[in-house]
Amino acid sequence: MGIMKQQREVVILTDPNNVIEEEFSLNSLNQLVVTGSETVVGGHTEDQIIEDFLRKKGFSVLLHNYTADLGEVDDPIVFIGRNWPLESQDHSRYQEWKQNLIEKHQNSALRLPIYSNLAGQGDVLGKEHLVRLYENRAQLGILREHLIPTTFLEKGMAQDFPYCDRYMIKPVDGLSSLGSSVATQANFLALSENPSEEYSSSESKFIVQPLLTIKKEISFYFVDGELQYCLDFPPKIPEWQPPIEYKPSSAELQVAQGFIEWNGMASGITRLDFGKTNEGKFLLLEIEDFNPYLSLPDISETLQKKMLEAIGESLERFIGEQSF
């Protein structure tokens, strides 16, 4: 399926501090808005790679700060790119932006068409999806064998939760590992009896998992439910190395497809992160369905081209379903 030539405006919302400064004009008709930002890698951000591809396929493209008001854009379709803030930036502002975007999408009066449409049950709702999966594991068949025990950090959490030597505490809305901490079994039991002021809240803001030793991290990349590629990420210590292509087993593919079906996204991009333990267990780490990083700057031209073509064709289908 080829991508049709068109003149829709692609507005990439990005961080102006991390992109090459360019200026483009806005078109008020049938605009496609792509949100995203990422540290410059090799002179190009991931969003710039997507921008270059869409430009070559006939789209007109504009780079724009993702925090800016979309009011000046007529009938936008939002493509949520890589827009996690850098470690030094204001993460609370980012979370406010994300929540506002979701509310606009859900409000029938303000309805904002968004690719990947925010219909997923994964990280678009934060890490609470890991709690829901574990709580409903009895209905998940074979998938339950690939879940890490997960609960909210709240009073009484130790009841019916596996004991181990150490636990990982993560913010529900955390970015990467920021805000995470490790608790001993004694700390875990104490927090279950009487959560400290830091963790006490009317809303569950932290999750707890057993601290596992993961020897290999593997990511599966899907577009519209179709697998595009898998990547194996070498340990970051002593130094970072680019990911390498990974050939999953048929059993691993079955597990990944099962979580994609559970997530229920009709269209868009999803990344599944798995960890392999020293004992050979294949465990789900997270379902990234809001703005998954695709590692486009770090993979082969063949894989990059395959992913970009899939995204382009998916966007064409998504745009065709919209009424302006």
N, C-alpha and C positions, 0 to 999 in steps of 0.2 A: 504494500500500500504506500503510494507516494504522498508527499506533503504538497498540498495545493498552494499555488502562488496566491498571495493576498497582500493587502495593504493595511492590515490591522496594526495598531500601535502597541508595541510591547514596552511597558513602563517597568523597568527593573528597580524596585525599591531596595537600596543597598546603603552601605555606610560610605559616605563620600571620602572618609579618611583612608579607606582601604581599596579604592578603585582609581583607575586612570581617569582624570577629569575630562569629560566630553560634554558637549551641549547638543541637544536635539530639540526639535519642535514637537508639540503635542497635536494629535489629531483627535477631534471630538467624537469620532464615530468608531464604534466597535473596538474599543481599546482593550488590550490584554495587559494586565498589570502583573509583573513578576516581582515578588519581594525577596530580598536576600542580601547577605553580606558575609564576607569571610576574609581572613587575613590573606594578603597577596602571596601566592605561591608561584614562583617562577615567573613573576610579572603578570600573572592572570589570576583572578579569583574564579571560583567555580561558576558564579553567576555570569562572569564575563565570557566564559566558555559557552554557556547556554546562550548568552546574548549573541555571540559571533555565529553560532549555528543557526539561530532563528533568523538573523539578518540575512544569511546566505540563502535561506529558504523563502525569502520574500517578505519577512516581517520588517516593519519599521520599529526601531528600538530607542528607548529613552532610559537613562540611568537616573534614579531618584532616591532620596533618603527614605528608608522604610518607615521612619517615624513621622513623616510628613503627612499632612491632611490629604485625603483622596478626593476632597470635595471639588477640586478643579478638574477632575477627570470624569468625563461623561461615560456612563454605562461601562464601568471597568469590569474585567474579569481578572481576579487576583490569582497569580501563580506564586505560591509561597516558596521562595528559594531558601538558600542557606543564610539565615539572618540571626543566628545566636550572637549575642554581644561578646566582645572580647573580655578577658578576665578583668581588665582595668575599667570597664564601662559599667554603667548603672543597670544592674540586672532587674531591680524592682520596676524600673521604667519599661523594660522589655516585657515583663510579665503583664503590666498594665496594658501595653499595646496589644499583646496576644489576646487578652481577655476581651478588649474592646473590639478587635477584629472578629472574634467568635460571636460576640453579641450582635454585631452588624449583620453577620451571615445568618444568624438565627432569627433576627427581627424581620417579620414579613414586610413591614413598612419600609425598612432600610435595606432589604435583602441584597447582600453582596455576593454574587457568584464567585466561588473560590475553587481553584484547582490546587490541591486535591480535595476539594469539597467538604472537608472537615467532618465527614461521615464516619471516620474510623473510630475505633474504641481504644486505640493505643496512646501514644505520648501526646496526642492532641489534648488529652484529658490529664496529662501528667502521669507520674509513676503509679498512680492508684490502679491502673489497669493490671499491674502485677498482683495487687491484692485481690482484685476481682477474679482473676484467673485462678489463683490458688484457692480462694473460697469456694469456687464452683468447679473444682477439679474433678469431682465425682461424675460430672456430666461430659467430661472432655475426652473420655476414652484413652487412647494411647498418648495423647498430648500431656496428660497429667504426669507421666514419667519424666517429662522434660521441663518441669517447673521448679524454680527455687522457692522454698517456703517463704512467704511474704505476708506481713501483717502491718497494720497501722501502729505507730507508737502512741499508745494510749493506756489508760489504767486498765489492768486486767489482761493485758496482751499476752502474758506468759502462759495463760490457760490454753491447753491444747496446742501449744506451739513447740516445735522441736527445740530441745536444749543442745547447745554446742559450746565450745570454749569461748568463741568470740562472735560478735554480731556486727553487721554493717548498718549504720543509720544513715538514711538518705532523705533529703528534702523531696516532697512530692513533686514540686515544680523546679527541682534542681537542674542545673545545666552542667553536663559532664559530671565530674566528681566534686564540684564546688559545693561546700556546705556539708559534705559527708564526714562521718566520724566513726570510730570503732569503739565498741563497748565490750567489756568482759562479761562473763556469765553473771557475775555478782552485780555489775552495773545494770544489766538487762533486767534482772529480777527486782532490783531496787526501783528502777524506772517503772516497772509494771505495777508495783505497789503504790508508788507516789511519783508520778512524772514531775520533773523539775519545772520551774517557771519557764525556762527556755522552750520546753516541749509542750507545755499546757496550753490548750486552745480549744475553742468550741468546734473548730474544724481540724481534722487530722492533717497535719502539715509534714509529717515524716513517716517513712516506712522503715521496717526492720527486716533484715534477712540474715541468715547465717553467713559468716565470712568464709568464703570458699577460696581455694587455691585454683585459679584458672590458668592452665598452661597454654591455651590457644584461644584466640577470639576470632570468630568467623562471622561475616556479614553476608546476608542474602539481599539482593536488590531486585525489587519487582516494580513493573509498570502495568497498571490495569490487571493485576493478578498474575501476570506472566513474568517468570524469572528471566532476568537479563544477564546477571553474572554473580559470582560469589568471590569474596576476598578473604584472605588469611592475613591477619595483622600480627607481625612479629612483635615480641616484647619491646617496650619502649626503652628499657634499660639494658645496656649502658647508653644506647643512643637510638633515636628514632630511625626506623627504616620504612620505606614505602611498602604498602601491602602487595601481596602476590596473588595471582589468580588461584582459586581453590576449586577443586573438582569434588563436589559433594557425593556421598553415596546415595543409593536409591532410598535407603531408610531415612537419611537426613533430609532429602528432598520431600519425602512424604510428610515429615514433621513440619517443615517450613510451610508447605502448602496448607497444612491443617491450621496453622496459626493465621495464615492469610485469609482463609475462609472464615475463621472465627472473627477476624477484624471487620469483615464485611464492607470493604470499600469498593464501590462500583468502578471508580476511576481514580487515577492518580498514582503517586510514587510512595512506596513503602520499603523501609529497610528493616530487616530482622537481624538482631544481634544475638549470637549464641556463644557460649563458652564451653570448652572441653576441659574436663578436670583430669587430674592424674589417674583417676580410676576409670577414665573413658566415658564418663557421663556427658551427654550432649544437652545442655541446659539453656533455656531462653533467658537472655539478659534484659532485652527490651524490644518493644515494637515501636519503631520510629515512623510516625505517619503524619507529622506536622511539617517539619522542614528537614528531612534527613540529608545529611552530608553524603555525597555520592563518590567522593574521592576521585573526581574526574581529572584533576591535575596530575594524579599519581598513577594512573592505570595506562595500559597500552592503547594505542590509537584504535585498534580493533574493538576493544571493549567500550571505549569512549564513544566511538561512532555508533555502536549498537544501542547504547543507552540513549544517546541524543536523538537518534531516529525514532526510537520507541516513544520518547517524550513528545517529540513533534507530532507524531501520528495520534497519540493520545490527546494532545491539545486540540488537534483538528476535530476529533470526535466530540470532545467536551464543548468546544465552541459551537459546533453544529447543533448541539442540544439546547443551547441557550436562545432565548427570545429577547431581542433588544427593543 
